[in-house]
Amino acid sequence: MALGLTFSAGARVYASDLQAIADQVDVLTLGVPDMAIATRAAAQSYTSAQQAALSLDTEVVDTAAMFAATSTRVYCATTGVHQATGYVNIASPGSSGMFIAELRLSGTSVASIDLPLNSNGTARATVSVDKLMTAGQYMELFLYNGTGGTRNVTGQLSVVRLGSTS
Amino acid sequence: MTHTVTAELHYSGTWHDVTSDLRLSAPLTWSRGYSLANLKTAAGQLVGRITSVDGAWNPINPMSAIYGLVGRNTPIRLSVEGDVRWYGEVSWTPMIRPGGDVYTDVAAGGLLQRVQRGTTPLKAPLYRSIVADAPTAFWQLTDQATDATGRPVTAATMPLAGTSTGQAWAQLDGPGGAPSKALQLCAANALTATVSTTLAPANTGRWELEICVRADIDTSDSATHFIIANWTTSGTCDDWFLTCDRPDTPGNGKIKFEVWYRHDPGAYRGVDVDVDETTDHWYHVRVTAYQSGSNQYTSIYCNGSSLEDIDDPSSTTGSPTRITLGPQLEGSPYFTFATAGVTSVGVSHLAVYTAAAGDHYAAATGYAGETAGERMQRLGTEEGITVTVAGTAADTTTMGAQPLAALLDLLTEAAATDGGLLFESGSTLGLTYVPLAELYRRPADLTISWADDVMPTLRPALDIAAARNDVTATSTTLGSHRYAIETGPMSTALPPDGIGRVDTTVNVNPQTFAQLVDIASWVAWTLCSVRPRYLELVLDLDAAPSLDVTGLDIGSVIEISDIPTTVDPDTPRLIVTTIEEQATNHRRTLRLGTVPAEPYDVGALGSAGAAGWADCRATTTTEALDATETGVDVAAADLCAWTHADGDYDIVIGGERMTVTAVTAAAGAPGAYTQTLTVVRSVNGVTKTHATGAEVHVADPLIMARR
């Protein structure tokens, strides 16, 4: 895609032209954005009243060295707006109490959801948030088991860079 | 103040001090320089007078002590305070007046007074390179269309004569390093023409053969296969073929050359190489064979690379005895020939050596791709003159093929293409080149005081004497590119919006068209600086005895300090382009020609050494400013916002330089941001009020450099 800009040797460089290039570079790189998807394939057991980050044991995709199994964290490689999505699956959740899934950005809660508990099968939920992340920050999927019994959990955490801020 | 001026002549193998006879009552004057407007080196001059009682300094006077020792172009050098300031070659004009003053005028010139007299173009690079290695036999094969044979360059060598019909002399454009018209051996699908000769070299045990081959064929055609050359030798491997073939993988952008030779009666052995297809279809092929013990070692080279070697035990090498060129249908029964896919085949510059020679592939391309600095140094070495590159030759711009031109024209072309300064050296007989890259952001070599160090003749000039705002850069091989500055105070717009169109053409020879584009705009912008020229810049070394000009040379940057704001609100930075020096034993001045250095203060990116600030194309003040207000309200009508993220920087409003120390967040929409810049006012001494709508620009803009 042509920018329509011409830089001439000896001429001044203007900020708006540089910004146009930066924007274009950002658009072009969106074809392969920074992203990582990691899952918890083997069930992770949460005892009653336990609150802990989901430990991710399987890497699905990682385009920017954001994740290394096994870990609870997916890191930001390049500063920019990122979309983080957590998915939780509880095999036999029961119907009492509560089970909370929470996205934490470098330890700070940025989004959460109460899973719909029921006594007939599984409980599933997705929590998602768009956040400005700076390089080196990380996202985790924290779970709190308030159901009164031990629960086996699988799930997924994905972090995808959407673009720069300017 | 006294000055120690020393003049020396070089004869009888040493330098002779002739100062005592030199008349210093009138000043000696000497000069050197380069014109960035004309892209030409100025020939240096030295003018003086020497006392010649009884014809002592008349070189043609048999009774003088210098008779037979001193003559035309005797080397001369001049020193002031022990520092060699000028070096040249002297001519003599004796003045003989019986009973009157007897003296001899000496007029000396630098290297150019001799070199620039020659207008004969240098031979083509490939020719020069081959001849330098003393070939046993050499044919250029650039004979006239009416010629029947290829005349040899080397003595005692037979011409290459046509042995069949179809050859066409002077038919094909030659390779870059031998641009004369070359011999076409065949056109499409007509493999009949051959030329042949016999050889009888005295040396045996080593031979090398090189030839430029133009093979314009369809490399995707799997059937193409023909002979380019066949030669016989007196060795045990006596029958040799150079063939052109389809590549192993047709259509892969490669072309294959093979060497086949008979190593036993009836048995042929071959080596082959695939090389990248070239745009001009010319290939430089070289085959070498030499004896080592009872073995013969054979190598084939193509386009400068050794691509295959082979070892034949129990063989003798001998020497070539007959050569035939042409895509022959006849030949060894071991080969089959197919003409499909052939557009044309040509040859140029066939050479045979019986001693080790160098590889001349670079010369065959005309040294295309070598840098301007490297070209100057190579030409200097080849022609026996000293060319000093005051910088890194490898960092200069890359050149196109060396054309057929005189030495000085080639040097001038290289300098113009790179954009630096080529001038006669001050301390040796030779040329010095300051590359463009050495002029970028060059720190001041000398700071002089407006008040104390210069004669009061110095003045700024806002004129268009050196301005060229419509520049066409022309290359004989790449075409031309035109660049015009169409907006702004130095633009082609009619006055008062611009200065009107002032056009020029620069003849250059870069390697690529993209460089040509850069050159056109670079020349325009550097010649159209909004900064003033400075005229009559004369350093008075008697008024300013502490001024050290020892290192001052063409290309030096000088800054003029404490210049009154009413003369120039900025500190002038000037690149020295000419020096005219005058000295007696009691007076010394340097008159400097300069150009503004600011256009050369290009931007640099990176965390370390960054230079230049991106400007905003359309920022204006949104309030009237008194002479002291430090909160400057601005609006940016371009898609940008002001920032202080990288620290303090300077802006200019109406000639007043201010230092920005803080910037508020942008308010409003992109393209219409409003902000307040916190500034320190009047940092360049200019104190004034500003009206609403005044333009705001960074003081030290980011300038694009050249490739």
Interface residues (C-beta under 8 A of the other chain):
Chain A: F7 S8 A9 G10 A11 R12 V13 Y14 A15 S16 L18 Q19 A20
Chain B: Y483 D518 I519 S521 W522 V523 A524 W525 T526 P599 G603 G612 A614 D615 C616 R617 D638 L639 C640 P701 L702 I703 M704 A705 R706 R707
